[in-house]
Amino acid sequence: MRSGILDKDGRDTGIDPFMASFPHLLDVGIMGHCAHGLSGKCTLAGIQCYQSGGSLDRQNMSFADFKTIADQCEGKVHQFALGGRGDPDMHENFEEILAYSRSKGIVPNMTTSGYGLTGENAKIIAKYCGAAAVSWYRNDYTYKAIEMLVAAGVTVNVHYVLGDDSIDEAIEILKEGKLPDGVGRMIFLLFKPVGQGDYANVIPPGDPRIEMLFSLMDKPEVTKMVGYDSCCVPALVNNNKGIDPQSYDSCEGARFSAYISSDMKMTPCSFDRKETCAVSLRNSSIAQVWESAEFDQFRDKLRNACPDCGHKDICFGGCPITPEIVLCQNRQLILSGGMS
């Protein structure tokens, strides 16, 4: 829930603010490399790691660096989404990171492939995390991880990468209306062609399967079993009539959230793999980066997108990093130098 902009008499207008004075959520990439060396296994599972986890090898975020982030966020940030270039449960200071986050009043959540998840770490997740997500890798370790986390008492979601090669399966899952036992929701994450992502897996905006999938979410029984990332909002705006638009939250990058990499670079979104808007936290505070010219550059793309569209204030033109993924055939984006 987010309070709206107040009028001159101090009453809530119901209009959402464009941004917060400090991020409400931080995606913290505590992993600098994939502890499993999973590049080949990910490929076999049909997963194209956007962080290039199996091929790039950098140091994990130190516990000292994590503490400096949490210290700055106390009383301001509601949630840490732990991730990075690998499974956060493989971090050498995993329990210490979760415990320190909680000590600062910040709820840690995380996503794991489940490949190396242990019963001990499942209990640690249950103790400290608000929830955990298991990536939908369709392997035995996927189901085993779900069972392990559910048995430990963790609220579990499934993260499903929605691409050209997986949308048919997604439609069938929604038609059947059945999730793996114990799973709360299946969260659809729109595929982006970054890192090891192949452009061939981008869903074309005019694909008729888009309407088929997102119109299924009109059904109350389906609405209760799914969720979606903000990148899916343009598709929902154009193809769904049953969900209240006030429940949509479009791209939050540099508005309400940001990403911090294992080497302490802060950028509006973890998909900014070229780090075009990244600023190092070695010489700047989180508050300073939040107010930086780099972050304003990102916000301007959202502010200026689709000026003539009636849905502008709902979807802000979709993703400013990879415009080719935006599931809208009427998208316009004003950039310096013209339209694209």
TAHUWO-V835232 format. One record per pair of residues at least 12 apart in sequence whose C-alpha atoms are under 7 Angstrom apart, sorted by the first residue. I is the first residue (numbers start at 1). GAP is how many residues later the second one is. D is the distance in Angstrom with one decimal. If there is no record, write none. Layout:
i=I gap=GAP d=D
i=I gap=GAP d=D
This chain:
i=4 gap=12 d=4.7
i=4 gap=13 d=6.2
i=5 gap=12 d=5.8
i=18 gap=237 d=6.6
i=19 gap=236 d=4.1
i=19 gap=237 d=5.8
i=20 gap=235 d=6.0
i=20 gap=236 d=5.7
i=22 gap=54 d=6.9
i=22 gap=265 d=6.6
i=22 gap=268 d=6.8
i=23 gap=54 d=6.2
i=23 gap=233 d=4.7
i=23 gap=234 d=4.8
i=23 gap=235 d=6.7
i=24 gap=52 d=6.6
i=24 gap=53 d=4.5
i=24 gap=54 d=5.6
i=24 gap=55 d=7.0
i=24 gap=232 d=5.4
i=24 gap=233 d=6.0
i=25 gap=52 d=5.7
i=25 gap=53 d=6.0
i=25 gap=54 d=5.0
i=25 gap=55 d=6.0
i=25 gap=231 d=6.6
i=25 gap=232 d=4.9
i=26 gap=53 d=6.6
i=26 gap=54 d=5.1
i=26 gap=55 d=6.2
i=26 gap=231 d=5.5
i=26 gap=232 d=5.3
i=26 gap=233 d=5.8
i=27 gap=53 d=5.8
i=27 gap=54 d=4.6
i=27 gap=55 d=6.0
i=27 gap=231 d=6.1
i=27 gap=232 d=4.6
i=27 gap=233 d=6.3
i=28 gap=52 d=6.4
i=28 gap=53 d=6.0
i=28 gap=54 d=5.0
i=28 gap=55 d=6.1
i=28 gap=56 d=7.0
i=28 gap=231 d=5.9
i=28 gap=232 d=5.0
i=28 gap=233 d=6.4
i=29 gap=53 d=6.0
i=29 gap=54 d=4.7
i=29 gap=55 d=3.6
i=29 gap=231 d=5.9
i=29 gap=232 d=4.7
i=29 gap=233 d=5.3
i=30 gap=30 d=5.8
i=30 gap=31 d=4.8
i=30 gap=52 d=6.5
i=30 gap=53 d=6.0
i=30 gap=54 d=5.6
i=30 gap=58 d=6.7
i=30 gap=231 d=6.9
i=30 gap=232 d=5.1
i=31 gap=29 d=4.6
i=31 gap=30 d=6.2
i=31 gap=52 d=6.3
i=31 gap=53 d=4.6
i=31 gap=54 d=5.1
i=31 gap=55 d=5.5
i=31 gap=57 d=6.1
i=31 gap=60 d=6.7
i=31 gap=231 d=6.0
i=32 gap=25 d=6.6
i=32 gap=26 d=4.6
i=32 gap=27 d=4.9
i=32 gap=28 d=4.2
i=32 gap=29 d=6.6
i=32 gap=52 d=6.4
i=32 gap=53 d=5.2
i=32 gap=230 d=5.4
i=33 gap=20 d=5.6
i=33 gap=23 d=6.4
i=33 gap=24 d=4.8
i=33 gap=25 d=5.5
i=33 gap=26 d=6.7
i=33 gap=27 d=6.7
i=33 gap=52 d=4.9
i=33 gap=53 d=5.6
i=34 gap=19 d=5.0
i=34 gap=20 d=5.7
i=34 gap=51 d=5.6
i=34 gap=52 d=4.0
i=34 gap=53 d=6.8
i=35 gap=51 d=6.4
i=35 gap=55 d=6.5
i=37 gap=17 d=4.9
i=38 gap=16 d=5.2
i=39 gap=14 d=6.8
i=39 gap=15 d=4.0
i=39 gap=16 d=6.6
i=45 gap=92 d=5.9
i=48 gap=148 d=5.2
i=48 gap=149 d=4.9
i=49 gap=146 d=6.4
i=49 gap=147 d=5.4
i=49 gap=148 d=6.5
i=50 gap=144 d=5.2
i=50 gap=145 d=4.1
i=50 gap=146 d=5.5
i=50 gap=147 d=5.8
i=51 gap=34 d=5.5
i=51 gap=144 d=5.3
i=52 gap=143 d=5.2
i=52 gap=144 d=5.6
i=53 gap=32 d=4.7
i=53 gap=33 d=5.9
i=60 gap=202 d=5.7
i=61 gap=201 d=4.3
i=61 gap=202 d=6.4
i=63 gap=30 d=6.5
i=63 gap=34 d=6.8
i=70 gap=31 d=6.3
i=70 gap=34 d=6.7
i=74 gap=30 d=5.3
i=74 gap=31 d=6.6
i=75 gap=30 d=7.0
i=77 gap=29 d=6.5
i=78 gap=28 d=5.3
i=78 gap=29 d=6.4
i=79 gap=27 d=5.3
i=79 gap=28 d=4.8
i=79 gap=29 d=5.8
i=80 gap=26 d=6.8
i=80 gap=27 d=6.2
i=80 gap=28 d=4.8
i=80 gap=29 d=6.1
i=81 gap=27 d=6.1
i=81 gap=28 d=4.9
i=81 gap=29 d=5.4
i=82 gap=26 d=6.9
i=82 gap=27 d=6.1
i=82 gap=28 d=4.7
i=83 gap=27 d=6.3
i=83 gap=28 d=6.4
i=84 gap=177 d=6.8
i=87 gap=25 d=5.0
i=87 gap=26 d=6.5
i=88 gap=24 d=6.8
i=89 gap=28 d=6.9
i=89 gap=32 d=6.8
i=95 gap=29 d=6.6
i=98 gap=30 d=6.0
i=99 gap=29 d=6.5
i=102 gap=26 d=6.8
i=107 gap=22 d=6.3
i=107 gap=23 d=6.0
i=108 gap=21 d=5.0
i=108 gap=22 d=6.3
i=109 gap=20 d=5.2
i=109 gap=21 d=5.7
i=109 gap=22 d=5.4
i=109 gap=23 d=5.7
i=110 gap=22 d=5.1
i=110 gap=23 d=6.3
i=111 gap=21 d=5.7
i=111 gap=22 d=4.5
i=111 gap=23 d=5.7
i=111 gap=24 d=6.9
i=112 gap=21 d=6.3
i=112 gap=22 d=5.1
i=112 gap=23 d=6.2
i=113 gap=21 d=5.6
i=113 gap=22 d=5.0
i=113 gap=29 d=6.7
i=114 gap=20 d=6.4
i=114 gap=27 d=5.9
i=114 gap=28 d=5.7
i=114 gap=31 d=4.9
i=115 gap=26 d=5.4
i=117 gap=28 d=6.5
i=119 gap=29 d=6.5
i=122 gap=26 d=6.6
i=122 gap=27 d=5.4
i=122 gap=30 d=6.2
i=123 gap=29 d=5.6
i=126 gap=26 d=6.2
i=126 gap=27 d=6.0
i=126 gap=28 d=4.9
i=131 gap=23 d=6.2
i=131 gap=24 d=4.8
i=131 gap=25 d=6.0
i=132 gap=22 d=6.9
i=132 gap=23 d=6.4
i=132 gap=24 d=5.2
i=132 gap=25 d=6.4
i=133 gap=23 d=5.6
i=133 gap=24 d=4.6
i=133 gap=25 d=5.3
i=133 gap=26 d=6.1
i=134 gap=12 d=6.8
i=134 gap=23 d=6.4
i=134 gap=24 d=5.0
i=134 gap=25 d=6.0
i=135 gap=23 d=5.9
i=135 gap=24 d=4.7
i=135 gap=25 d=6.4
i=136 gap=22 d=6.2
i=136 gap=23 d=5.8
i=136 gap=24 d=5.3
i=150 gap=32 d=6.0
i=155 gap=29 d=6.9
i=156 gap=27 d=5.3
i=156 gap=28 d=5.8
i=157 gap=26 d=5.4
i=157 gap=27 d=5.3
i=157 gap=28 d=5.0
i=157 gap=29 d=5.8
i=157 gap=30 d=7.0
i=158 gap=25 d=6.9
i=158 gap=27 d=6.4
i=158 gap=28 d=4.7
i=158 gap=29 d=6.0
i=159 gap=27 d=6.1
i=159 gap=28 d=5.0
i=159 gap=29 d=6.2
i=159 gap=30 d=6.8
i=160 gap=26 d=6.7
i=160 gap=27 d=5.9
i=160 gap=28 d=4.9
i=160 gap=29 d=5.9
i=161 gap=27 d=6.0
i=161 gap=28 d=4.8
i=161 gap=29 d=5.8
i=161 gap=30 d=5.7
i=162 gap=26 d=6.0
i=162 gap=27 d=5.7
i=162 gap=28 d=4.8
i=162 gap=29 d=5.4
i=163 gap=27 d=6.6
i=163 gap=28 d=5.1
i=163 gap=38 d=5.5
i=163 gap=39 d=5.8
i=163 gap=40 d=5.8
i=164 gap=37 d=4.8
i=164 gap=38 d=5.7
i=164 gap=39 d=4.8
i=165 gap=36 d=6.2
i=171 gap=42 d=5.4
i=174 gap=48 d=6.5
i=177 gap=45 d=6.5
i=184 gap=41 d=6.8
i=185 gap=40 d=4.7
i=185 gap=41 d=5.0
i=185 gap=42 d=6.5
i=186 gap=39 d=6.3
i=186 gap=40 d=4.8
i=186 gap=41 d=6.1
i=187 gap=39 d=5.7
i=187 gap=40 d=4.4
i=187 gap=41 d=4.9
i=188 gap=39 d=6.2
i=188 gap=40 d=4.5
i=188 gap=41 d=6.3
i=189 gap=39 d=6.1
i=189 gap=40 d=5.3
i=190 gap=41 d=6.1
i=190 gap=42 d=6.3
i=192 gap=130 d=7.0
i=192 gap=133 d=6.6
i=194 gap=77 d=6.9
i=194 gap=79 d=6.9
i=195 gap=78 d=7.0
i=202 gap=123 d=6.3
i=203 gap=122 d=6.9
i=205 gap=121 d=6.8
i=205 gap=122 d=4.5
i=205 gap=123 d=5.5
i=205 gap=124 d=5.8
i=206 gap=123 d=6.6
i=211 gap=28 d=5.4
i=214 gap=22 d=6.1
i=214 gap=25 d=5.9
i=214 gap=26 d=6.0
i=215 gap=24 d=5.7
i=215 gap=25 d=5.1
i=218 gap=22 d=6.3
i=218 gap=23 d=6.4
i=218 gap=24 d=4.4
i=218 gap=25 d=6.5
i=230 gap=19 d=6.0
i=230 gap=20 d=4.6
i=230 gap=21 d=5.3
i=231 gap=19 d=6.8
i=231 gap=20 d=6.5
i=231 gap=87 d=6.2
i=231 gap=88 d=6.3
i=233 gap=15 d=6.7
i=233 gap=17 d=5.9
i=233 gap=82 d=6.1
i=234 gap=81 d=5.9
i=234 gap=84 d=6.2
i=234 gap=92 d=6.7
i=234 gap=93 d=5.7
i=234 gap=94 d=5.9
i=235 gap=92 d=5.1
i=235 gap=93 d=6.4
i=250 gap=64 d=6.4
i=250 gap=65 d=5.0
i=250 gap=66 d=6.9
i=251 gap=67 d=6.5
i=251 gap=68 d=6.7
i=253 gap=15 d=4.6
i=253 gap=16 d=5.5
i=254 gap=14 d=4.7
i=254 gap=41 d=5.9
i=254 gap=44 d=7.0
i=254 gap=45 d=6.3
i=264 gap=16 d=6.0
i=264 gap=17 d=5.5
i=264 gap=18 d=6.9
i=265 gap=13 d=6.0
i=265 gap=14 d=5.5
i=265 gap=15 d=4.3
i=265 gap=16 d=5.8
i=266 gap=12 d=5.3
i=266 gap=13 d=5.3
i=266 gap=14 d=6.1
i=266 gap=15 d=6.7
i=267 gap=12 d=6.5
i=268 gap=27 d=6.6
i=272 gap=49 d=6.6
i=277 gap=17 d=4.8
i=277 gap=18 d=6.2
i=278 gap=16 d=7.0
i=301 gap=19 d=6.3
i=301 gap=34 d=6.8
i=302 gap=14 d=5.1
i=302 gap=15 d=6.6
i=302 gap=18 d=6.9
i=303 gap=13 d=6.7
i=304 gap=29 d=6.8
i=304 gap=30 d=5.7
i=305 gap=12 d=5.1
i=305 gap=27 d=6.0
i=305 gap=28 d=4.4
i=305 gap=29 d=5.6
i=306 gap=25 d=6.3
i=306 gap=26 d=4.7
i=306 gap=27 d=5.7
i=317 gap=14 d=6.3
i=317 gap=15 d=7.0
i=317 gap=16 d=6.9
